[in-house]
Amino acid sequence: MFRPIVATSTDTDVKKAAAEVASAAKVSDLKAVFAYCSCDYDVKALISAIGDELKVPVFGNTSFTGVITADGYFGGDDPFVGILAFADADMTVGVAALEKDGCSIARGKELADACLNAAGKTQAPDYFYMAASPAEEEFYLRGITEVIGRVPFFGGSAADNSIEGKWLLYADGKFFADGCIAAFFYGGPKMCNLFTGAYRETDDFGIITKVDGNRRLVEIDGVPAADKYMEWRGLDRDAVSGGNLLVTTITSPLGVKDRLGRLTAIRHPMNGNEDGSFDVGANLAEKTVVIRMEATVDELIDSTGNTLKELIKKTPGKPLAFHLVHCGGRRAGIGDRIDEVAKQLKEAAGGVPFITEFTFGEYGFEQDDCNTTGGLMLSFTAFYE
């Protein structure tokens, strides 16, 4: 029988915080623990202490400013840790972690093999979880997929509180800022994922005519990307310069459609460069279309409850737990209204346990298309019977 456990602590003492969340998860048939915490903790000491108490894989990443459970939002100026633990006699979980080293596609293959080995399996999992540093997520995913094929997945990228690279990933007793972790799930409940930006399309769109590397958008329709974006929104140069661009685009990012038009993956412009190009938080390809998207802050807040309700409708069976990945950029745009998000999620969950983390990249899938990544998105996952 599947049993999910959610626990949180804001104790400033690492040992006390670890003991508080671990005590809630000391149940029979415990198999795995998702853990999200503040980068202000001694993260290695915290996560190691939880693992020592529970004797099962503890994995996850630091979360941007906080976590949300049915008990509300935890974080802000306080350190925080939140866990979602799974207990199920029928579940097997294989967890592994690899720091970046050379080609990230090859590293993804190694990671998949390590997860299979940890689970004692040779066949693909029913579904899998992934977390990575916010840089080469697509390449780690490609490597994993080349080993196990198209298997539904969910997850998000590690985050810190100040976008300074202080984030950490952790699993299998390893801790690092640059790399990837994964968990392969067999048996136990099934999963259903809803991956959305919940933005509205505008009539502003253009062809990507030049990209530098994978994530620098140089030209749209043959003109500097920043100039095109300024034209679309009637902005001045200052609004799209340097780090100002990140804030400017939270309520109006770019979107790229999948080949079937079922999923619009959001691309968050992060930094404006002097030559009119800008850096984006996920990969882009030349000769494809970008669409300017829109949402008000009110809509960003309402999208959380609405998306969870949509996920419940989409889920074929009775939801038993939710793992909710919410973009850190959206959370920054929502600001001190985050308690409104917590209220909406609690009401929509209807008593089903859940945890929400805040990430710098989100991962999910549509049933008829490939697993993919995006930014400024919601990746909401239900575990159901």
ABEGO torsion letter per residue (X at the ends): XBBBBBBBBABABAAAAAAAAAAAABBBGBABBBBBBBAABBAAAAAAAAAAAAGBBBBEBBBBGEBBBAAEBBEEABBBBBBBBBBBAABBBBBBBBBBBEBAAAAAAAAAAAAAAAAGBABBBABBBBBBBBAAAAAAAAAAAAAAEBBBBBEBBBBBAAGAGABBBBBGGBBBABEBBBBBBBEEBBBBBBBBAGBBBBABBBBBABBBEAABBABBGGBBAAAAAAAAAGBBAAAABEAAAAAAAAABBBBBBBAAGABBBBBBBABBBAAGBBBBABBBBBGBBBBBBBBBAAAAAAAAAAAAAAAAAABABBBABBBBBBBAAAAAAAEAAAAAAAAAAAAAAGGBBBBBBBBABBBBBBAABBBBBBBGBBBBBBBBX
